[in-house]
Amino acid sequence: MDLMGLRYTTEVCTEPECVSADLSVTETVKQLALQKALFALRLHPNGCVIGADTIVELDGEIIETIKKFFENN
């Protein structure tokens, strides 16, 4: 967006992440991105909002954080 000269702001979602444990990794990341986008949309109701999330997966298991993974292995 910088290269296109677009003005934007970055918002950090302060709400807790809440998803069902029954979801696949793909569905989990989609749900978290949607939650973050809806949070930003409430702050900028007339804005164009992009929500994103990153999940680390190893052998089908979601790792909460890379730091925690390396601390436990």
QUIPE-V182351 format. One record per residue. N is the residue number from 1. RES is the residue in one letter. SS is DSSP state (A for helix, B for strand, O for the rest). PSI is psi as a letter, one per 30 degrees, with the letter a starting at -180 (none if undefined). Layout:
n=[N	N]
res=[RES	RES]
ss=[SS	SS]
psi=[PSI	PSI]
This chain:
n=[1	2	3	4	5	6	7	8	9	10	11	12	13	14	15	16	17	18	19	20	21	22	23	24	25	26	27	28	29	30	31	32	33	34	35	36	37	38	39	40	41	42	43	44	45	46	47	48	49	50	51	52	53	54	55	56	57	58	59	60	61	62	63	64	65	66	67	68	69	70	71	72	73]
res=[M	D	L	M	G	L	R	Y	T	T	E	V	C	T	E	P	E	C	V	S	A	D	L	S	V	T	E	T	V	K	Q	L	A	L	Q	K	A	L	F	A	L	R	L	H	P	N	G	C	V	I	G	A	D	T	I	V	E	L	D	G	E	I	I	E	T	I	K	K	F	F	E	N	N]
ss=[O	O	O	O	O	O	O	O	O	O	O	O	O	O	O	O	O	O	O	O	O	O	O	O	A	A	A	A	A	A	A	A	A	A	A	A	A	A	A	A	A	A	A	O	O	O	O	O	O	O	O	O	O	O	O	B	B	B	O	O	B	B	B	O	O	A	A	A	A	A	A	A	O]
psi=[e	e	f	f	g	k	k	l	l	k	k	k	k	g	l	k	k	j	l	k	f	f	l	l	e	e	e	e	e	e	e	e	e	e	e	e	e	e	e	e	e	e	f	i	f	g	l	j	k	k	k	l	l	k	k	k	k	j	h	g	k	k	k	e	l	e	e	e	e	f	e	f	none]
